[in-house]
């Protein structure tokens, strides 16, 4: 299974869409980004390698992006867990 769509939303579109939310004063896309992070966490680590698109790095980067945009510590924890899991 490929999580490319989820990590793309988190990484590539997350910042752009949440900036849109700030401009228009709602949290529509921020909530969508959080939903993608939930799905990514529930489905678990993608073990197709270490690449940004189909691998561990993309998963960790998605959680780091979510942390950067929200400041919620759970996303930093998830990024660290994904990174630690890939090292084992």
MDAnalysis code that builds the backbone (N, CA, C; Angstrom):
import MDAnalysis as mda
import numpy as np

u = mda.Universe.empty(264, n_residues=88, atom_resindex=np.repeat(np.arange(88), 3), trajectory=True)
u.add_TopologyAttr("name", ["N", "CA", "C"] * 88)
u.add_TopologyAttr("resid", np.arange(1, 89))
u.add_TopologyAttr("resname", ["UNK", "UNK", "UNK", "UNK", "UNK", "UNK", "UNK", "UNK", "UNK", "UNK", "UNK", "UNK", "UNK", "UNK", "UNK", "UNK", "UNK", "UNK", "UNK", "UNK", "UNK", "UNK", "UNK", "UNK", "UNK", "UNK", "UNK", "UNK", "UNK", "UNK", "UNK", "UNK", "UNK", "UNK", "UNK", "UNK", "UNK", "UNK", "UNK", "UNK", "UNK", "UNK", "UNK", "UNK", "UNK", "UNK", "UNK", "UNK", "UNK", "UNK", "UNK", "UNK", "UNK", "UNK", "UNK", "UNK", "UNK", "UNK", "UNK", "UNK", "UNK", "UNK", "UNK", "UNK", "UNK", "UNK", "UNK", "UNK", "UNK", "UNK", "UNK", "UNK", "UNK", "UNK", "UNK", "UNK", "UNK", "UNK", "UNK", "UNK", "UNK", "UNK", "UNK", "UNK", "UNK", "UNK", "UNK", "UNK"])
u.atoms.positions = np.array([
    [0.837, -1.183, 0.000],
    [0.000, 0.000, 0.000],
    [0.881, 1.245, 0.000],
    [0.526, 2.211, -0.780],
    [1.294, 3.443, -0.873],
    [0.569, 4.565, -0.124],
    [1.313, 5.283, 0.675],
    [0.738, 6.401, 1.431],
    [1.086, 7.733, 0.781],
    [1.496, 7.711, -0.477],
    [1.967, 8.924, -1.127],
    [0.957, 10.055, -1.038],
    [-0.301, 9.743, -1.221],
    [-1.318, 10.797, -1.176],
    [-1.370, 11.455, 0.197],
    [-1.293, 10.643, 1.244],
    [-1.342, 11.189, 2.603],
    [-0.124, 12.047, 2.906],
    [1.056, 11.542, 2.566],
    [2.255, 12.321, 2.858],
    [2.326, 13.561, 1.980],
    [1.779, 13.497, 0.776],
    [1.740, 14.688, -0.079],
    [0.870, 15.776, 0.536],
    [-0.293, 15.374, 1.044],
    [-1.159, 16.363, 1.685],
    [-0.451, 16.976, 2.883],
    [0.183, 16.125, 3.684],
    [0.886, 16.630, 4.865],
    [2.064, 17.518, 4.475],
    [2.862, 17.080, 3.536],
    [4.109, 17.765, 3.219],
    [3.953, 18.910, 2.228],
    [3.431, 18.612, 1.064],
    [3.422, 19.602, -0.009],
    [2.297, 20.623, 0.124],
    [1.118, 20.124, 0.468],
    [-0.030, 21.009, 0.507],
    [-0.349, 21.536, 1.897],
    [0.163, 20.867, 2.911],
    [-0.165, 21.248, 4.279],
    [0.111, 22.699, 4.582],
    [1.296, 23.158, 4.251],
    [1.639, 24.545, 4.557],
    [0.818, 25.524, 3.730],
    [0.648, 25.228, 2.458],
    [-0.122, 26.121, 1.591],
    [-1.580, 26.208, 2.044],
    [-2.164, 25.069, 2.360],
    [-3.571, 25.054, 2.729],
    [-3.823, 25.674, 4.101],
    [-2.917, 25.475, 5.030],
    [-3.129, 26.092, 6.334],
    [-2.877, 27.590, 6.269],
    [-2.026, 28.036, 5.349],
    [-1.874, 29.477, 5.131],
    [-3.196, 30.051, 4.620],
    [-3.851, 29.313, 3.754],
    [-5.171, 29.722, 3.264],
    [-6.146, 29.849, 4.427],
    [-6.083, 28.889, 5.357],
    [-6.947, 28.938, 6.535],
    [-6.689, 30.200, 7.355],
    [-5.424, 30.579, 7.503],
    [-5.081, 31.781, 8.267],
    [-5.632, 33.032, 7.591],
    [-5.533, 33.081, 6.273],
    [-6.017, 34.243, 5.531],
    [-7.524, 34.379, 5.647],
    [-8.233, 33.265, 5.520],
    [-9.694, 33.309, 5.520],
    [-10.314, 33.064, 6.891],
    [-9.484, 32.796, 7.901],
    [-9.975, 32.712, 9.264],
    [-10.761, 31.457, 9.617],
    [-10.498, 30.352, 8.940],
    [-11.134, 29.104, 9.344],
    [-10.069, 28.010, 9.411],
    [-10.468, 26.835, 9.816],
    [-9.505, 25.742, 9.995],
    [-9.879, 24.523, 9.164],
    [-10.542, 24.757, 8.061],
    [-11.036, 23.673, 7.221],
    [-9.902, 22.748, 6.756],
    [-8.855, 23.318, 6.200],
    [-7.781, 22.500, 5.665],
    [-6.824, 22.018, 6.744],
    [-6.693, 22.765, 7.806],
    [-5.875, 22.304, 8.926],
    [-6.474, 21.026, 9.497],
    [-7.774, 20.978, 9.618],
    [-8.433, 19.772, 10.109],
    [-8.254, 18.607, 9.132],
    [-8.284, 18.883, 7.841],
    [-8.049, 17.829, 6.848],
    [-6.625, 17.293, 6.965],
    [-5.668, 18.179, 7.201],
    [-4.283, 17.767, 7.379],
    [-4.144, 16.887, 8.623],
    [-4.825, 17.251, 9.695],
    [-4.789, 16.444, 10.916],
    [-5.411, 15.074, 10.673],
    [-6.469, 15.022, 9.885],
    [-7.092, 13.731, 9.551],
    [-6.123, 12.845, 8.774],
    [-5.373, 13.434, 7.856],
    [-4.374, 12.662, 7.108],
    [-3.303, 12.117, 8.044],
    [-2.876, 12.923, 8.997],
    [-1.871, 12.468, 9.967],
    [-2.413, 11.309, 10.799],
    [-3.692, 11.363, 11.163],
    [-4.301, 10.267, 11.924],
    [-4.284, 8.970, 11.125],
    [-4.664, 9.050, 9.869],
    [-4.692, 7.865, 9.018],
    [-3.286, 7.312, 8.838],
    [-2.330, 8.180, 8.598],
    [-0.943, 7.759, 8.419],
    [-0.434, 7.045, 9.669],
    [-0.760, 7.564, 10.839],
    [-0.325, 6.940, 12.096],
    [-1.012, 5.587, 12.300],
    [-2.304, 5.506, 12.013],
    [-3.048, 4.259, 12.207],
    [-2.586, 3.152, 11.267],
    [-2.261, 3.502, 10.053],
    [-1.853, 2.482, 9.078],
    [-0.440, 1.989, 9.330],
    [0.323, 2.752, 10.041],
    [1.645, 2.289, 10.427],
    [2.739, 2.652, 9.445],
    [3.895, 2.206, 9.795],
    [5.097, 2.534, 9.054],
    [5.088, 1.881, 7.680],
    [5.339, 2.678, 6.673],
    [5.468, 2.181, 5.317],
    [6.903, 1.716, 5.120],
    [7.085, 0.461, 4.852],
    [8.434, -0.105, 4.754],
    [8.811, -0.420, 3.308],
    [8.736, 0.568, 2.466],
    [9.143, 0.383, 1.075],
    [10.532, 0.964, 0.840],
    [11.213, 1.298, 1.891],
    [12.532, 1.906, 1.747],
    [12.615, 3.155, 2.592],
    [13.554, 3.982, 2.250],
    [13.798, 5.176, 3.057],
    [13.512, 6.465, 2.303],
    [12.899, 6.371, 1.148],
    [12.645, 7.542, 0.324],
    [11.542, 8.439, 0.859],
    [11.510, 9.643, 0.339],
    [10.534, 10.640, 0.785],
    [9.141, 10.300, 0.254],
    [9.055, 9.672, -0.902],
    [7.750, 9.391, -1.499],
    [7.152, 8.090, -0.979],
    [7.899, 7.015, -1.056],
    [7.361, 5.698, -0.719],
    [8.071, 5.093, 0.474],
    [8.506, 5.883, 1.399],
    [9.273, 5.283, 2.479],
    [9.154, 5.987, 3.809],
    [10.013, 5.573, 4.702],
    [10.024, 6.022, 6.082],
    [10.241, 7.533, 6.182],
    [11.136, 8.062, 5.375],
    [11.433, 9.498, 5.449],
    [10.202, 10.344, 5.160],
    [9.397, 9.918, 4.204],
    [8.169, 10.654, 3.882],
    [7.188, 10.648, 5.038],
    [7.086, 9.513, 5.716],
    [6.196, 9.433, 6.875],
    [6.668, 10.371, 7.979],
    [7.962, 10.304, 8.290],
    [8.500, 11.166, 9.347],
    [8.360, 12.632, 8.970],
    [8.629, 12.958, 7.723],
    [8.533, 14.347, 7.270],
    [7.089, 14.847, 7.357],
    [6.141, 13.978, 7.074],
    [4.731, 14.361, 7.195],
    [4.372, 14.742, 8.624],
    [4.835, 13.958, 9.584],
    [4.559, 14.269, 10.984],
    [5.292, 15.538, 11.427],
    [6.505, 15.744, 10.918],
    [7.229, 16.982, 11.248],
    [6.513, 18.208, 10.685],
    [5.959, 18.064, 9.490],
    [5.181, 19.166, 8.909],
    [3.945, 19.451, 9.757],
    [3.265, 18.396, 10.184],
    [2.087, 18.579, 11.047],
    [2.480, 19.266, 12.347],
    [3.619, 18.887, 12.908],
    [4.096, 19.537, 14.136],
    [4.403, 21.011, 13.880],
    [5.069, 21.285, 12.793],
    [5.428, 22.669, 12.464],
    [4.186, 23.545, 12.308],
    [3.147, 23.004, 11.719],
    [1.943, 23.788, 11.455],
    [1.029, 23.925, 12.667],
    [1.060, 22.944, 13.561],
    [0.128, 22.976, 14.690],
    [0.798, 23.258, 16.026],
    [2.067, 22.889, 16.143],
    [2.756, 23.003, 17.428],
    [2.357, 21.917, 18.415],
    [1.569, 20.933, 17.960],
    [1.112, 19.859, 18.837],
    [2.221, 18.817, 18.997],
    [2.599, 18.561, 20.244],
    [3.710, 17.670, 20.551],
    [3.507, 16.242, 20.049],
    [2.265, 15.819, 19.910],
    [2.025, 14.437, 19.484],
    [2.619, 14.172, 18.110],
    [2.663, 15.180, 17.247],
    [3.236, 14.988, 15.922],
    [4.754, 14.854, 15.981],
    [5.394, 15.566, 16.885],
    [6.839, 15.405, 17.066],
    [7.125, 14.000, 17.603],
    [6.323, 13.553, 18.550],
    [6.465, 12.201, 19.090],
    [6.321, 11.159, 17.966],
    [5.314, 11.336, 17.125],
    [5.079, 10.388, 16.046],
    [6.241, 10.387, 15.050],
    [6.778, 11.552, 14.744],
    [7.933, 11.637, 13.845],
    [9.132, 10.906, 14.446],
    [9.346, 11.089, 15.738],
    [10.471, 10.425, 16.400],
    [10.268, 8.913, 16.440],
    [9.042, 8.458, 16.693],
    [8.768, 7.019, 16.718],
    [8.981, 6.389, 15.341],
    [8.526, 7.064, 14.299],
    [8.722, 6.558, 12.943],
    [10.214, 6.477, 12.633],
    [10.954, 7.506, 12.997],
    [12.402, 7.517, 12.737],
    [13.111, 6.419, 13.522],
    [12.750, 6.256, 14.784],
    [13.369, 5.230, 15.622],
    [13.042, 3.828, 15.104],
    [11.830, 3.643, 14.663],
    [11.418, 2.339, 14.133],
    [12.197, 1.983, 12.878],
    [12.488, 2.972, 12.072],
    [13.231, 2.698, 10.840],
    [14.679, 2.332, 11.117],
    [15.192, 2.782, 12.243],
    [16.580, 2.493, 12.598],
    [16.737, 1.082, 13.163],
    [15.632, 0.482, 13.592],
    [15.734, -0.852, 14.202],
    [15.593, -1.963, 13.190],
])
